Amino acid sequence: MRTIKKFIPGFVVVVLLTLLAFFFRKYLEFNVNLLAISLGFVAGNLYSFKAGSKFGFKWLEYHGLAIAVALLGAQLNLSLLLNMDLQLIGLIISGLLFTFLITFLTVKVLRVGNGEAILVACGQGICGSAAVMAVQRVTQAPANKAALIVVVVNFLGFLGVFLAPLLASICLDTDTNSSGLFIGNTLQSMGHVVAAGFSVDDMVGETAVLVKMSRILMLVPLLLVLVLFYQRKKNTPKKNLDSWYLFSTVPWFIWGFLTLLLVTNVWILPQPILDGLKSLCDVIFVVAMVAIGLGVRLADLRADGKVLLLLTCLVFSAQLAFSLAYLS
């Protein structure tokens, strides 16, 4: 009961800011996750919340993100992968490897930590804020750095909604397939891809969504690799690294993601259920973004904010150039 009382003040604040984010989304052309984390950030810096409220923020941040990432599994259609050709497979894999390579080369020049580099590379290369926060859960990178990267990645994705179709029309042939491949392989979140792709036409939008869903699938093997890497980094004895140990150390939301992915693709679930799971996932992500924003303080960001913004801009620019060169 005492824990519940500590949780309620923070819960109320987060719910109110979440409702505000959905309200403003109707009138502003911004990604709702960006609105949510921005509202939380502003509120957290304008008002000094008590310790009890902060307990609720942390709880919703931690558990909200885990649930939302798990629910992403219900949104992927594995049958779409049957339509993948060699050009698409090569674009996705080479694009992801290039993103990681250029990120880690750039951080050496800018002197950014490897933890932040992984978050930037995953956010830019896979699926935006969902990937950033899922990886943050595994790597235990500083929450304030992860929150800042989420803001920057979402902001660049918003700009990309307008920039990517323009670049495709100027630099690529009038081939619908090329434009869809370019948009799907460069923009950060599914919302950005849908907005940019379908602003051109339906065929471009469908192609872009296929590419984006294929990129999102890369999140699971990447998380599994990171779990193994960080366990070895902690000098876990080799005898403990058996199959059961690895199974138990993988965060539960990864298994939830895989379970929903299999369930929703093996069995044909009613569309209202699938729509409900997607809506629930979207809402919980917004709740988590508000909670993250509330925990970010300007004093913590002043030292590293400009460097992370520069890093992310450079990586995004390199991604755009790489995909254009690949498809030209």
URSUL-V111089 format. One line per field, one symbol per residue. burial: # if it has 24 or more other ideal C-beta (glycine too) atoms within 12 Angstrom, else .. Layout:
burial->???
This chain:
burial->......#.###.###.##.###.......############.##....#...##########################.....#..##..###.##.###.###.##..#.#..#########################.#####################.###.###.##....########################...#################.###.##..##.................###.######.##..##........#..##..#################...#..##.###.##########.###.##.
